[in-house]
Amino acid sequence: MNRIVGLETEYGCLTTDPAGSPPVVARTRNWIFENHRLGLADVHQRDWDEPAGNGGFLFNGGRAYVDMGHMEYCTPECQSLRDLIAFDRAGDRMLHHAIQGLGLSSLAGFIRNNVDHYSGATFGCHENYLVRRGAPLNDRTIYALLGFLTLRVLYTGAGRVGGMSHGDVSLRTEAPGASEIPTPVFQISQRADYINNDLFEWVQFNRAIINTRDEPLADPSRFRRLHLIHGDSNVLPFALFLKAGTTSLVLDLLEIDQIPTLSLADAVASFREISVRPHGPWNVRTEETGETPALDLLRKYWEAAHRFFARRDRETDDVLEAWGQTLDALQRNPEELVGRVDWITKQWLLRQFVEHEGVPWNDPVLRSLDLEYHHLDPKRGLGLASETPDPRWTPQETEIEQALNHPPANTRASIRSRVMDSLRRADRSYCVDWEVIDADGLPSLHMINPFDSDSSAAQRWLQSWTVSPAPARPARPGPEPLV
């Protein structure tokens, strides 16, 4: 990829513990940081809802913490799709190891989905793309980007049984056009029902397709961070490969001012209408051409990316080939994508069950199977068991285990990991963050270029410890006990 990309995944927790999921989530968090097993717990309060000990950075360069009751894992900064997929899967592996290590396998487990079928609540899989500050952002390019991010749901959706109902009716009816859409028995996206705006800055209400918060976590004079909250948690590696790969290519087009001109008449309504039509037709209205097949519009992005970036490198060619084949299959016969695109695979699996058992699509067991599709336990997860593997995007077991303990070699995550390895053996208070590390008695170590993996500055910073011993520290409350 021509940029840094990272993912933030919030996990659902299934448990038979009468106390519910909070004790399981807390014990999992504590297992991760116990005796510096996989990372360093925060020793300071990061925010009003993140007290000391709530989470921390991992030695693989990523971060794990409890967010609004959910266990959340952030990948380190990645510069290749292969790294991104391997580090994403490493988060799954970490939680699975924790459940096994705690002896909770018969009582609890984690799932990577976005909907609580019982309460109607949603939780996210956020995508972060570094964008160069010089990218031309104006009405034309922003609406063109908005159009792509809306339509890509046809191959990025994870599929969902049902839609908003009972307790969450108010959320549904607040959205433009929502009351006109009947509740489906199955839809393409897990998040479409919860997206109410095209552009907005918040993440927990009035959620938008493009989150406008400008928080680069890097040199602000050179970079922006595109933070996307409308996407689903993908299970199949191909779906994640295509989601991150095509989005990165469209941002490449935006940065050279070659993104196709396209403006949806109502992006939010289009997003929802496509989602509830797994069998099509997938037509949307644009300001330029009126009602138009969504696949025709997606092909304009593919054609532009192919024209400017074909033969740039092997990874780009793999994305372009997979993207073109996917659009062809969606046009011809979507079931050709079983084992690759999540919503198509889930719908196919559930239809086998419905036909074999003779139950209706609104039978409650379908919601249970929906959750099982996303289960992290290899013995239970229906999604990964259905994968059609391919060495271009399916990580090897050795790659996943490597990513659990070691950072990507070509981003600043490697510097962070190296410094953290020294911090765990030092008697200094510390503060680790994405772009800066602080330790008592030393000036800050800034890492404002995410592409920079040169550790020479960090090495000099570490050597300065010997001439700047840690100051005596007064006794103070420590992080929450790791029990």
JOQUIVEN-V953557 format. One record per run of one state. SS is the DSSP state (H for helix, E for strand, L for the rest). FROM is the first residue (numbers start at 1). TO is the last residue. Records with the same first field share a line. If there is no record, write none. Layout:
SS=FROM-TO ; FROM-TO
This chain:
L=1-4 ; 16-21 ; 37-38 ; 42-46 ; 48-49 ; 51-54 ; 59-62 ; 68-69 ; 75-77 ; 79-80 ; 102-107 ; 112-114 ; 116-121 ; 123-124 ; 133-138 ; 152-152 ; 157-159 ; 162-165 ; 175-177 ; 181-185 ; 188-191 ; 195-196 ; 201-207 ; 212-222 ; 229-236 ; 256-263 ; 265-266 ; 276-282 ; 287-289 ; 310-313 ; 333-333 ; 338-341 ; 358-363 ; 374-374 ; 376-381 ; 386-396 ; 406-412 ; 424-429 ; 433-435 ; 440-444 ; 447-455 ; 467-483
E=5-15 ; 39-41 ; 47-47 ; 50-50 ; 55-58 ; 63-67 ; 70-74 ; 78-78 ; 108-111 ; 115-115 ; 122-122 ; 125-132 ; 160-161 ; 186-187 ; 197-200 ; 208-211 ; 223-228 ; 264-264 ; 283-286 ; 290-293 ; 375-375 ; 430-432 ; 436-439 ; 445-446
H=22-36 ; 81-101 ; 139-151 ; 153-156 ; 166-174 ; 178-180 ; 192-194 ; 237-255 ; 267-275 ; 294-309 ; 314-332 ; 334-337 ; 342-357 ; 364-373 ; 382-385 ; 397-405 ; 413-423 ; 456-466
